């Protein structure tokens, strides 16, 4: 399944700055950054559960905002990208 992760972490404190880095690292482990606080991830059900759990453990629900959107598939039909688009489809063969 394709999911979109968007977050806004309060960074006024050092703890908030650490949470921001942790959230970004978790997202990078599962997908790719498409904007500063937005990631697209392609995961199976088990990976989705793990991603969700790890993100919820990182944030402070009284200060931060986390949104997880399940995207309608096929992605190419429903997602438009304009401007600088560095999307890589990891299901396609990669040439080295």
DAFEN-V691621 format. One record per run of one state. SS is the DSSP state (@ for helix, = for strand, . for the rest). FROM is the first residue (numbers start at 1). TO is the last residue. Records with the same first field share a line. If there is no record, write none. Layout:
# DAFEN-V691621
SS->FROM-TO + FROM-TO
This chain:
# DAFEN-V691621
.->1-1 + 9-13 + 36-37 + 43-44 + 59-64 + 71-74 + 79-96
=->2-8 + 31-35 + 38-42 + 65-70
@->14-30 + 45-58 + 75-78
